Each structure stands twice: as C-alpha cells, then as structure tokens.
Amino acid sequence: MPRPDGLAVRAAAEKWLGAVIAIVGLFGLAGVVSGKDAFTGLPLGVRIGSGIAAGLALLAAVTAILFAYTAAYGWPVLISIGNDKELAVWYDKHNKMLRAAPGKLRNAVIFALASLALLSGVAGCIWFWPRAAPAQHVLVQFGHDSEVCGTLVSSTERAQLRIRRTDDTIQVVRFAMIKSIAPVSGCPA
C-alpha cells in the first residue's frame, strides 16, 4: 500500500538528517584540524571574511538541522486528545505538519548545502590563499654580554646590521661588536 506523500517526505527527512549531521561533523572536524594558527599570515580582510563565512556556515548548519528534524518528526508538543473535538484538532495539525514537511526538507537541503559551500570557501582560503612570510627574528649577542633581538632591516652601509626591535626602534650594530647571531622564533616582549 503506498504511503501518503507527507509520510514519504518525513521518511526522506529522517534519512537526510544523517547527511546534515555529517556536514556539521565535517565543520567540527575542519575546525579541529585547522587549529588556532590556520589564519596566521593571511591578510586581515581574508581572516575577517573567513571568520564571518565560518560563522555563517555554522548558523546554516544549525538551521538545516532544525528544518530536517521538524520535517522528519515535527515539533514535540503535548496535546490532549480526550474527546472527539480535541482529536479533530490534533488531526488537522498533523495534516498541516505533513503538508509543511516537503518545504522544510527542501529548506534543510538548501541550508546544508549552503553550510558546505561556506565551509569549503573557508577551507580554500586557509589552504590556498598566499600567506605573508613570517618575520625572521634574530638574536645578536655582543662581546660584553648584552644582546638585541628583532627583525633584520635592509642596510645600505657596509659592515653593519640594522635591527628593528620589538618596540619598533631601529638599532644599528657594527660587525665588530657582534659575538654571535642566531635565528629565533620570536623576541621576548
């Protein structure tokens, strides 16, 4: 015996729900894999745009889950059906819910795909957008046990280095004063 359209849509929504939740799981996995340093070196506009897109992707995923759940199961409510009138009200609401299920399922699919598209855009930015080269810090030690740390700045003079310190001042260091030079990952503040 064929099922009424509303029930077939609800059954399809139950199946689609797994796909929507898989997309949300992909979103979570992408966040864990990319980690906190995923946006390091990207231009500020790309970081802001990717953050907004990631937020919209999460919002779209949550919306897709809500639409899929309500298409599959409706919204849980307690209804008294103690008499014929209450039963008729329940039956009318049930039929309205079945008629609304196809639209809710369509919205769930649209929001799930939008979430996936936004997440793909964020991943594309993280993976393929050119990054600025990280600043190369050096630690220069002098013969009298003092030191300077910063990034090298181009110099036109011979036998000297120019180093931009963390306070943005430039220190000129003559080669004769240098005891050692070592690359470091960062300078103390």
C-alpha positions as CSV (number, residue, x, y, z in Angstrom):
1,M,0.0,0.0,0.0
2,P,1.6,3.3,-1.0
3,R,2.2,5.8,1.8
4,P,0.8,9.3,1.7
5,D,3.2,12.0,0.3
6,G,3.7,13.6,3.7
7,L,4.8,10.4,5.3
8,A,7.2,9.7,2.5
9,V,8.7,13.1,2.9
10,R,9.0,12.6,6.6
11,A,10.8,9.3,5.9
12,A,13.1,11.0,3.5
13,A,13.8,13.8,6.0
14,E,14.8,11.2,8.6
15,K,17.4,9.8,6.1
16,W,18.5,13.3,5.1
17,L,19.1,14.2,8.8
18,G,22.1,11.9,8.8
19,A,23.6,13.8,5.9
20,V,23.0,17.2,7.6
21,I,24.6,16.0,10.8
22,A,27.6,14.6,8.8
23,I,28.1,18.1,7.3
24,V,28.0,19.6,10.8
25,G,30.5,17.0,11.9
26,L,32.7,18.0,8.9
27,F,32.5,21.5,10.1
28,G,33.7,20.5,13.6
29,L,36.4,18.3,12.2
30,A,37.6,21.1,10.0
31,G,37.8,23.4,13.0
32,V,39.9,20.9,15.0
33,V,42.2,20.1,12.1
34,S,42.9,23.7,11.1
35,G,43.6,24.7,14.7
36,K,44.2,28.2,16.1
37,D,47.0,29.0,13.7
38,A,45.2,28.3,10.5
39,F,44.8,32.0,9.7
40,T,48.4,33.0,10.6
41,G,50.0,35.0,7.8
42,L,46.7,35.7,5.9
43,P,45.7,39.3,5.2
44,L,43.4,40.8,7.8
45,G,40.5,41.1,5.2
46,V,40.8,37.4,4.4
47,R,40.8,36.5,8.1
48,I,37.7,38.6,8.8
49,G,35.9,37.3,5.7
50,S,36.8,33.7,6.6
51,G,35.6,34.2,10.2
52,I,32.3,35.6,9.0
53,A,31.9,32.8,6.5
54,A,32.7,30.2,9.2
55,G,30.1,31.7,11.5
56,L,27.5,31.7,8.7
57,A,28.4,28.1,7.9
58,L,27.7,27.1,11.5
59,L,24.4,29.1,11.5
60,A,23.3,27.5,8.2
61,A,24.2,24.0,9.6
62,V,22.2,24.6,12.8
63,T,19.3,25.9,10.7
64,A,19.5,22.8,8.4
65,I,19.3,20.5,11.4
66,L,16.3,22.3,12.8
67,F,14.5,22.1,9.4
68,A,15.4,18.5,8.9
69,Y,14.3,17.5,12.4
70,T,11.0,19.3,12.1
71,A,10.4,17.9,8.7
72,A,11.1,14.4,10.0
73,Y,9.5,14.5,13.4
74,G,7.6,17.7,13.8
75,W,8.0,19.9,16.8
76,P,7.3,18.0,20.1
77,V,4.2,19.2,21.9
78,L,1.8,17.7,24.4
79,I,-1.7,17.6,23.0
80,S,-4.7,16.3,24.8
81,I,-7.0,14.0,22.7
82,G,-9.5,13.2,25.4
83,N,-12.6,13.8,23.2
84,D,-13.6,13.9,19.5
85,K,-13.1,17.7,19.2
86,E,-9.5,17.5,20.5
87,L,-8.8,14.6,18.3
88,A,-10.0,16.5,15.3
89,V,-7.8,19.5,16.2
90,W,-4.8,17.1,16.5
91,Y,-5.6,15.5,13.2
92,D,-5.8,18.9,11.4
93,K,-2.4,20.0,13.0
94,H,-0.9,16.6,12.0
95,N,-2.1,17.1,8.4
96,K,-0.7,20.7,8.3
97,M,2.6,19.3,9.6
98,L,2.7,16.7,6.8
99,R,1.9,19.3,4.2
100,A,4.7,21.6,5.5
101,A,7.2,18.7,5.6
102,P,8.3,19.0,1.9
103,G,9.1,22.7,2.3
104,K,11.0,22.1,5.5
105,L,13.0,19.3,3.9
106,R,13.8,21.5,0.9
107,N,15.0,24.2,3.3
108,A,17.1,21.7,5.2
109,V,18.8,20.7,2.0
110,I,19.4,24.3,0.9
111,F,20.9,25.3,4.3
112,A,23.0,22.2,4.5
113,L,24.5,22.8,1.0
114,A,25.0,26.5,1.9
115,S,26.9,25.4,5.0
116,L,29.0,23.1,3.0
117,A,29.7,25.8,0.4
118,L,30.7,28.3,3.0
119,L,32.9,25.8,4.8
120,S,34.6,24.9,1.5
121,G,35.3,28.6,0.9
122,V,36.9,28.9,4.3
123,A,39.0,25.8,3.7
124,G,40.0,27.1,0.3
125,C,41.2,30.4,1.9
126,I,43.1,28.6,4.6
127,W,44.8,26.2,2.1
128,F,45.3,28.3,-1.0
129,W,45.5,32.0,-0.1
130,P,49.1,33.3,-0.3
131,R,50.5,34.0,3.1
132,A,52.9,36.7,4.2
133,A,56.3,35.4,5.0
134,P,56.8,35.3,8.8
135,A,59.2,37.8,10.1
136,Q,62.7,36.4,10.7
137,H,63.8,37.3,14.1
138,V,67.5,37.2,15.1
139,L,69.2,37.4,18.4
140,V,72.5,39.3,18.3
141,Q,74.9,38.9,21.2
142,F,77.7,41.4,21.8
143,G,81.1,40.8,23.3
144,H,80.1,42.5,26.6
145,D,77.2,40.0,27.2
146,S,74.4,42.3,26.1
147,E,72.1,41.4,23.3
148,V,69.4,42.8,20.9
149,C,66.5,40.9,19.4
150,G,64.4,41.9,16.4
151,T,64.0,41.6,12.6
152,L,66.6,42.4,10.1
153,V,66.1,45.6,8.1
154,S,67.9,46.3,4.9
155,S,71.0,48.4,5.2
156,T,73.0,50.4,2.7
157,E,76.1,50.7,4.9
158,R,78.8,48.1,4.8
159,A,79.9,46.1,7.9
160,Q,76.7,46.8,9.9
161,L,73.3,45.4,10.6
162,R,70.1,47.3,11.2
163,I,67.6,45.5,13.5
164,R,64.1,46.5,14.2
165,R,63.4,45.9,17.9
166,T,60.1,44.9,19.3
167,D,59.4,48.5,20.4
168,D,59.8,49.5,16.6
169,T,63.1,51.3,17.1
170,I,66.0,50.6,14.8
171,Q,69.3,49.7,16.3
172,V,72.4,49.8,14.2
173,V,75.0,47.1,15.0
174,R,78.6,47.2,13.6
175,F,80.0,43.8,12.7
176,A,83.0,44.3,15.0
177,M,80.6,44.4,18.1
178,I,79.0,41.1,17.3
179,K,79.8,38.0,19.3
180,S,77.1,35.7,17.7
181,I,73.9,35.8,15.6
182,A,71.2,33.2,15.9
183,P,67.7,32.9,14.4
184,V,64.9,32.8,16.9
185,S,61.2,32.1,16.7
186,G,60.4,35.3,18.5
187,C,61.7,38.0,20.7
188,P,60.8,38.5,24.3
189,A,58.5,41.5,24.8
